[in-house]
Every structure is written in structure tokens, then in C-alpha cells.
Amino acid sequence: MRIFDLRILVLTAVVVGAAGCGGSGTTIGQRQTAYTQIERWGRPAVKEAFEAFGNHDTTNRSTPTNDPLLPSDIFNFMTTTAGRSPAIANVVKSVLIPDEMAADLSQPGPADYLGVETGGLASPTGSKFGGRALSDDVITISLSVIFGNTVPALGLAPDDGHESACLVTDNVPPGPAQIPQPTFPYLNGPY
């Protein structure tokens, strides 16, 4: 019985395969698939730091260049919760909006978080390539922008004197798995 079932399966595969290889001369149109965005994760901690959780779904489903909530949420968080000046809040908003990862492929050098958006000012190497290196500690970078002296130190806005030194890092050093390796898969295994 199993041999018979296998023969039918093989025969069916041959017939279907042969029919699919026929040159009928007609072109089958491409299927139109609707794309539905359900999450934005290019830049970790942006939406999570600045926006109330109840707004996440709206932001997730909006296009980064036409986000109805995140720009004002960044400004409001910076000037209220973080206690920063409107000048610093506007710089942070202009760097983080649109909320998408930027990489300038015409630039030499290594990937560096916020390199494009700050013209290389935020990069320890001056890299304007952008993107995000595996070794970039984006949480500490983000916290230092929000609560630290990063924006004034880069000359992007006057110092408002409202830094919160205890909040500029998550105090989580890179573990062995986060140290980049020269070959694929580029990270060590979990530890």
C-alpha cells in the first residue's frame, strides 16, 4: 500500500512539474501584496523612552516620516520628565525624527550610531557612515543624550545645567557574547 501511495505522489509531482515548465508564452502577473507595518525597531529605546506605551501601536503603524505622535512625545518628555531645555529638546527631536536608521553608503569608515544624523559629531571616530555597529551601546548613547551633557558637548545647544548623571547609563557592560568577532556570525554564543 505504501509503495502505491509513493508512486501516485511521484507521478503527481512529475505531471505538475512538467505542466509548470511548459512555455505557453504568457506572463503571469505579479501578485500584489499589501504591506502592513506592525513594529519599528531600527532605533531601540526611542519609542520606548519617549512615548507612553498606549501610543506605541499608532507609532508602530505609522511611517517614520509622517509619525503623528513621536515628534511631540520626544519634545514633551525632554522638557517635562527629563527637565531639559526646549533648545536641547528640539535638537534631540531633530536628530531622532524621522525614526529610522540612517546609513550614508558614500562615506568611508565604520558604522556608528547617529553618525549621519549628527554629521559625525556623535561618533568617537568622526564617522559619518551611520548605521549601527554591533558594539554600539545604543541604550547608553540614548540615555546620555536624554539625561547627560552630550548635546551641549557637541555644540548643538547651550548647556541647560539639568543633567542627571545617575541616569546617563544603564550600567550594563558588554558581555562576552556582545564582543564583535571578525567572522560570521560576528558575535560569540550566549553566555
Residue pairs with C-beta under 8 A, 6 or more apart in sequence:
36 61
37 60
37 61
37 63
38 60
38 61
39 60
40 47
40 59
40 60
40 64
40 99
40 100
42 99
42 100
42 101
43 96
43 99
43 100
43 101
43 138
44 138
44 139
44 142
45 138
45 139
45 142
45 143
46 70
46 74
46 96
46 99
46 142
47 56
47 59
47 60
47 70
47 99
49 77
49 142
49 143
49 146
50 70
50 73
50 74
50 77
50 78
51 59
51 69
51 70
51 73
51 77
52 73
55 69
55 70
55 73
58 68
58 69
59 67
59 69
59 70
59 99
62 68
62 69
64 97
64 98
64 99
64 100
65 98
65 100
67 97
67 98
67 99
70 97
70 99
71 93
71 97
74 89
74 92
74 93
74 96
74 97
75 86
75 89
75 90
75 93
78 84
78 88
78 89
78 92
78 93
78 146
79 85
79 86
79 89
82 146
82 147
82 162
82 164
83 162
83 164
84 92
84 146
84 160
84 162
85 157
85 158
85 160
85 162
87 157
87 158
87 160
88 151
88 152
88 157
88 160
90 157
91 151
91 156
91 157
92 145
92 146
92 151
95 114
95 117
95 118
95 145
96 117
101 130
101 131
101 132
102 116
102 117
102 130
102 131
103 111
103 116
103 129
103 130
103 131
104 115
104 116
104 128
104 129
104 130
105 129
107 115
107 116
107 127
107 128
107 129
107 130
108 129
109 125
109 126
109 127
109 128
109 129
110 125
110 127
110 129
110 133
111 127
111 129
111 130
111 131
111 132
111 133
111 136
112 120
112 122
112 123
112 124
112 125
112 127
112 129
112 130
112 131
112 133
112 136
113 122
113 130
113 131
113 132
113 133
113 136
113 138
113 141
114 122
114 123
114 130
114 141
115 122
115 123
115 127
115 128
115 129
115 130
115 131
116 128
116 129
116 130
117 130
118 154
118 156
119 128
120 126
120 127
120 128
121 154
121 155
121 156
122 141
122 150
122 154
132 138
133 180
134 178
134 180
134 186
134 187
135 174
135 178
135 179
135 180
137 174
139 170
139 172
140 168
140 169
140 170
143 167
143 168
143 169
143 170
144 150
144 168
144 169
145 151
146 167
147 163
147 164
147 165
147 167
147 168
148 163
148 164
148 165
148 167
148 168
149 159
149 163
151 157
152 158
152 159
152 160
175 191
176 188
176 191
177 187
177 188
177 189
177 190
177 191
178 187
178 188
179 187
179 188
180 186
180 187
181 187
181 188
